């Protein structure tokens, strides 16, 4: 399972992940917020996106972050959204597809 060695982003508009293989990945705070799959942002029953991207500020920042077990990251965004879990495996997989 991918596990970052370092996560940097408090107070910033982006989060930098340094992965255990030495790769680095940079995610914009807004980009992460738009990926949120919590029940407020995505229907648990249908998978339909509920979050309207127009409601997410362009200048979003990271207010706080915390590890969720050994598998993910909880983020408190400046728009006060706090309920998503960003799984390292999914971020790493998305990173690999973004860099191709």
Wavefront OBJ file of the C-alpha trace (Angstrom):
o trace
v 0.000 0.000 0.000
v 1.410 3.419 -0.894
v 2.265 5.552 2.101
v 3.675 9.068 1.862
v 6.805 9.845 3.823
v 5.866 13.499 3.997
v 2.715 15.584 3.468
v 3.101 19.364 3.227
v 0.243 21.806 2.789
v -1.062 23.510 5.936
v -2.234 27.014 5.110
v -1.458 26.495 1.436
v -3.427 26.174 -1.792
v -1.737 22.875 -2.593
v -0.650 19.669 -0.898
v 2.671 17.989 -1.682
v 2.972 14.248 -1.111
v 6.430 12.678 -1.000
v 5.849 8.974 -1.587
v 7.928 6.173 -0.114
v 9.379 5.418 -3.571
v 10.809 8.957 -3.672
v 8.214 10.305 -6.117
v 6.547 13.612 -5.342
v 3.015 14.614 -6.195
v 1.384 18.037 -5.998
v -2.385 18.393 -5.684
v -4.236 21.705 -5.658
v -6.531 22.140 -2.651
v -9.465 22.805 -4.974
v -8.607 19.764 -7.076
v -8.665 17.581 -3.949
v -11.916 19.162 -2.746
v -13.555 18.401 -6.094
v -12.435 14.738 -5.753
v -14.102 14.338 -2.356
v -16.261 11.223 -2.241
v -18.004 11.763 1.103
v -21.798 11.345 1.266
v -22.271 15.118 0.985
v -20.304 15.277 -2.273
v -21.239 11.980 -3.928
v -24.365 9.837 -3.628
v -23.640 6.632 -1.757
v -26.480 4.876 -3.598
v -25.771 5.908 -7.202
v -22.253 7.360 -7.211
v -23.677 10.556 -8.742
v -21.700 13.698 -7.980
v -23.673 15.988 -5.665
v -21.043 18.682 -5.283
v -21.476 21.593 -7.686
v -17.944 22.666 -8.703
v -19.200 26.257 -9.033
v -19.673 26.330 -5.238
v -16.003 25.520 -4.520
v -13.836 28.650 -4.244
v -10.864 28.959 -6.586
v -8.669 30.238 -3.723
v -9.346 27.282 -1.407
v -6.652 26.508 1.172
v -5.882 23.713 3.634
v -6.739 24.638 7.249
v -5.825 21.313 8.831
v -4.904 17.744 7.935
v -4.797 14.492 9.873
v -3.949 10.895 9.095
v -6.819 8.434 8.898
v -5.295 5.140 9.930
v -2.418 4.161 7.661
v -4.469 4.543 4.510
v -5.670 8.101 4.094
v -5.764 11.766 4.888
v -8.555 13.864 6.359
v -8.514 17.483 5.235
v -10.210 20.551 6.684
v -10.593 22.984 3.786
v -11.022 26.747 4.093
v -14.636 26.381 2.876
v -15.169 24.435 6.163
v -15.628 21.057 4.434
v -14.131 18.338 6.640
v -15.848 15.014 5.955
v -13.844 13.470 3.116
v -11.151 10.829 3.411
v -8.520 10.936 0.688
v -7.115 7.430 0.378
v -3.424 7.248 -0.441
v -3.950 4.323 -2.822
v -6.467 6.328 -4.864
v -4.321 9.476 -4.883
v -1.293 7.466 -6.009
v -3.310 5.680 -8.717
v -4.709 9.021 -9.947
v -1.204 10.480 -9.874
v 0.122 7.663 -11.995
v -2.634 8.189 -14.571
v -2.106 11.986 -14.561
v 1.604 11.631 -15.362
v 1.129 9.339 -18.371
l 1 2 3 4 5 6 7 8 9 10 11 12 13 14 15 16 17 18 19 20 21 22 23 24 25 26 27 28 29 30 31 32 33 34 35 36 37 38 39 40 41 42 43 44 45 46 47 48 49 50 51 52 53 54 55 56 57 58 59 60 61 62 63 64 65 66 67 68 69 70 71 72 73 74 75 76 77 78 79 80 81 82 83 84 85 86 87 88 89 90 91 92 93 94 95 96 97 98 99 100
